[in-house]
Amino acid sequence: MSKIAIGLSYALLAVAQTLHAQYNKPIGIWRATVDGVPSAVLTVGNDSGEIGGTLVLYGIDRNTKAVAGMEIHTLVHPKFDSNTLTFQVRRPNATMMTFNVAFTTATKAQLHCVSCGVDAPVVELAEDEALPGVAPIDQK
């Protein structure tokens, strides 16, 4: 192989890795529902150059199957590695909960409270779809 071909191969590999990293990040709005009722909304951004965001947890009344309350949290110590986002949130009583979000596809993820005990459910998240007729904002 010539030096030019080798150099071009390395350049293409670097571009591919950059694009993979750019599109493999969990930036966006992710929603979960239980029986058609909102149960969680995860927003993730990187405005400061670091991943950050919020998690809204909805309390669901088991009798009426309706939202009975909500807690809004800022992500604390968020870390994104490969396809998993790990973070903590501070509850109103000052205790911390630790969550993992495994991004299974480009539009699906699984939210799990790893500090909530062995019976904590895994909640399916779906990326929020863009509004009809509204183009996404370029995130360069």
C-alpha positions as CSV (number, residue, x, y, z in Angstrom):
1,M,0.0,0.0,0.0
2,S,1.3,3.4,-0.7
3,K,1.8,6.0,2.0
4,I,-1.1,8.1,0.5
5,A,-3.5,5.2,0.7
6,I,-2.4,4.4,4.3
7,G,-2.8,8.1,5.3
8,L,-6.2,8.3,3.6
9,S,-7.3,5.1,5.5
10,Y,-6.3,6.7,8.8
11,A,-8.1,9.9,8.0
12,L,-11.3,8.0,7.0
13,L,-11.1,5.9,10.2
14,A,-10.8,9.1,12.3
15,V,-13.8,10.7,10.5
16,A,-15.8,7.5,11.1
17,Q,-14.9,7.4,14.8
18,T,-15.9,11.0,15.2
19,L,-19.2,10.5,13.4
20,H,-19.9,7.4,15.5
21,A,-19.2,9.3,18.7
22,Q,-21.4,12.2,17.6
23,Y,-24.4,10.0,16.7
24,N,-23.9,7.6,19.6
25,K,-24.6,10.2,22.2
26,P,-27.9,10.2,24.0
27,I,-28.7,13.9,23.3
28,G,-32.5,14.4,23.1
29,I,-35.8,13.9,24.9
30,W,-36.7,10.4,26.0
31,R,-40.2,9.5,27.3
32,A,-41.6,6.5,29.1
33,T,-45.2,5.6,29.6
34,V,-47.0,2.9,31.6
35,D,-50.4,1.9,30.2
36,G,-50.4,5.1,28.2
37,V,-49.7,7.3,31.2
38,P,-46.4,9.3,31.4
39,S,-44.0,7.7,33.9
40,A,-40.6,9.4,33.1
41,V,-39.1,12.1,30.9
42,L,-35.3,12.2,30.4
43,T,-33.8,15.2,28.7
44,V,-30.1,15.1,27.8
45,G,-28.1,17.9,26.3
46,N,-24.5,19.0,26.0
47,D,-24.7,22.8,25.9
48,S,-21.7,23.2,28.2
49,G,-19.6,20.6,26.3
50,E,-20.5,18.0,29.0
51,I,-23.6,15.9,29.2
52,G,-26.3,17.2,31.5
53,G,-30.0,17.3,31.8
54,T,-33.1,16.5,33.8
55,L,-35.2,13.5,34.8
56,V,-38.9,14.0,35.6
57,L,-40.4,11.1,37.5
58,Y,-44.2,10.8,37.6
59,G,-46.2,9.2,40.4
60,I,-49.0,7.2,39.0
61,D,-52.2,6.5,41.0
62,R,-52.7,2.7,40.8
63,N,-56.5,3.0,41.2
64,T,-57.2,5.7,38.6
65,K,-54.2,5.0,36.3
66,A,-53.5,8.8,36.2
67,V,-50.6,11.0,37.1
68,A,-50.8,11.8,40.8
69,G,-47.6,13.9,41.1
70,M,-44.1,14.5,39.8
71,E,-40.6,15.1,40.8
72,I,-38.2,17.1,38.7
73,H,-34.5,16.3,39.1
74,T,-31.2,17.6,37.7
75,L,-28.8,14.9,36.6
76,V,-25.9,14.7,39.0
77,H,-22.5,13.2,37.9
78,P,-23.7,12.1,34.5
79,K,-21.3,9.8,32.6
80,F,-21.8,8.4,29.1
81,D,-19.8,5.3,28.2
82,S,-20.3,3.4,25.0
83,N,-24.1,3.0,25.0
84,T,-24.9,3.6,28.7
85,L,-25.6,6.8,30.6
86,T,-25.2,6.6,34.3
87,F,-26.2,9.4,36.7
88,Q,-27.7,10.2,40.1
89,V,-30.6,12.4,41.2
90,R,-31.2,13.9,44.6
91,R,-34.6,13.1,46.1
92,P,-36.5,15.8,48.1
93,N,-35.3,14.0,51.3
94,A,-31.7,14.5,50.1
95,T,-31.1,10.8,49.4
96,M,-29.5,9.9,46.1
97,M,-30.8,7.5,43.5
98,T,-28.5,6.1,40.8
99,F,-29.8,5.3,37.4
100,N,-28.5,3.6,34.3
101,V,-29.9,4.2,30.8
102,A,-28.9,1.6,28.2
103,F,-29.4,2.9,24.7
104,T,-30.5,-0.2,22.8
105,T,-31.2,1.4,19.4
106,A,-31.1,4.9,17.9
107,T,-34.6,5.6,19.3
108,K,-35.0,3.2,22.2
109,A,-33.5,2.9,25.7
110,Q,-34.0,1.3,29.0
111,L,-34.1,3.3,32.3
112,H,-33.2,1.4,35.5
113,C,-32.9,2.7,39.0
114,V,-29.9,0.6,40.2
115,S,-30.1,1.8,43.8
116,C,-33.8,1.1,44.2
117,G,-33.5,-2.6,45.0
118,V,-33.7,-5.8,43.1
119,D,-37.5,-5.3,42.4
120,A,-36.9,-2.0,40.6
121,P,-38.5,-2.2,37.2
122,V,-36.7,-1.5,33.9
123,V,-38.7,1.2,32.1
124,E,-38.7,1.4,28.3
125,L,-37.8,4.9,26.9
126,A,-38.5,6.1,23.4
127,E,-36.9,9.1,21.8
128,D,-39.4,11.9,21.4
129,E,-40.3,12.4,17.8
130,A,-39.9,15.8,16.1
131,L,-43.0,17.8,15.7
132,P,-44.6,17.4,12.3
133,G,-43.2,19.9,9.8
134,V,-40.5,21.0,12.2
135,A,-36.9,20.3,11.2
136,P,-34.4,19.4,13.9
137,I,-31.9,22.1,14.9
138,D,-28.4,21.4,13.7
139,Q,-26.3,20.4,16.7
140,K,-22.8,21.1,15.6
